[in-house]
Amino acid sequence: MKAIFPLSILTLSILFTGCDMYVVDNDPYYPGGCHDCYCDYTPPPVPTNVHSVTGDNSVYIYWNPVSCWDLAGYDIYRGYSPTGYYDYIGSSYCASFTDWTADNGVTYYYAIASYDICGNESELSVDLVYDTPRPEGYSYALWASEYYPSDGGYDFSEYSAVSWDYPTCDFYFGHDSIGYYLNAANDYTDIMDYGLVYGFSDIDEAPESGWSIYADVEAIEGHGYVLWTADNHFATIVIRDISGERLLFDWAYQTDPGNPELKVTREKSPELIGHKTRLKGESR
């Protein structure tokens, strides 16, 4: 049966919600849709506080939920520059979206629009959100190079443990009379102790300063470390466990040369506000 709302209630809803008014026929043959609607052309509010978390061949996007009683969902748009075209890549019924089509080493820009049950879509979000996915690995093991030299080093470009003196080794793990340490594998690799972290999301990007003046730093459980490799790539590791002569760690490696991004969200500058978008299904 069709729901009937008194005019006074409808008027108050328009004044206080700022959203479209509609009357819905509760017809089971139109689930999630509207069989008999009375709509205006007012779109829902623009999503705010859009931010992202870098993944491995993926980008996780989050934003504040829009408060609007006739909200139907969100459309997600992606571009390759802050001021170029943004293409529709998908929709979400909640305030999050995972871009599983992203490729490691490619920088993407994202914007979100909300839409209501009558098909009205808001303007795109104005936060400058861009991300460069990168590979990552979990629970990798190295062994103290003093005792197991062939398994003491790690090469990010090969995603593999190597000998501490392997030509493209980036860092190696060791245990001497002073304690446990991580050592840059050559004179052209820099390393820093980032401090206590809970995961990759705590290390936004490689800092410009704070690099160790020495080739080695103390290896501490729970600490994150950032490396700037000899071939101009940035990487981070998080030490999960040190037991005897074994180091257990997680890693993330930015394959885009010179790109310091490990996980980043930035606010958009005023001169970049405004996106050009294509309609859903429109070709590039």
Stockholm file with secondary structure:
# STOCKHOLM 1.0

chainA/1-284         MKAIFPLSILTLSILFTGCDMYVVDNDPYYPGGCHDCYCDYTPPPVPTNVHSVTGDNSVYIYWNPVSCWDLAGYDIYRGYSPTGYYDYIGSSYCASFTDWTADNGVTYYYAIASYDICGNESELSVDLVYDTPRPEGYSYALWASEYYPSDGGYDFSEYSAVSWDYPTCDFYFGHDSIGYYLNAANDYTDIMDYGLVYGFSDIDEAPESGWSIYADVEAIEGHGYVLWTADNHFATIVIRDISGERLLFDWAYQTDPGNPELKVTREKSPELIGHKTRLKGESR
#=GR chainA/1-284 SS CBCCCCHHHHHHHHHHHCSCCCCCBCCTTSTTSCSSCCCCSCCCCCCCSCEEEECSSCEEEECCCCCCTTEEEEEEEEESSSSSEEEEEEEESSSEEEETTCCTTCCEEEEEEEEETTCCBCCCCCSCEEECCCCEEEEEEEECTTTCGGGSEEEGGGTEEECTTCTTCCEEEEECSSCEEEEESSTTCEEEEEEECSSGGGCCBCCSSCCCSSSEEECCTTEEEEEECTTSCEEEEEEEEEETTEEEEEEEECCSTTCCBSSCCCCCCGGGCCCEECCTTCCC
#=GC SS_cons         CBCCCCHHHHHHHHHHHCSCCCCCBCCTTSTTSCSSCCCCSCCCCCCCSCEEEECSSCEEEECCCCCCTTEEEEEEEEESSSSSEEEEEEEESSSEEEETTCCTTCCEEEEEEEEETTCCBCCCCCSCEEECCCCEEEEEEEECTTTCGGGSEEEGGGTEEECTTCTTCCEEEEECSSCEEEEESSTTCEEEEEEECSSGGGCCBCCSSCCCSSSEEECCTTEEEEEECTTSCEEEEEEEEEETTEEEEEEEECCSTTCCBSSCCCCCCGGGCCCEECCTTCCC
//
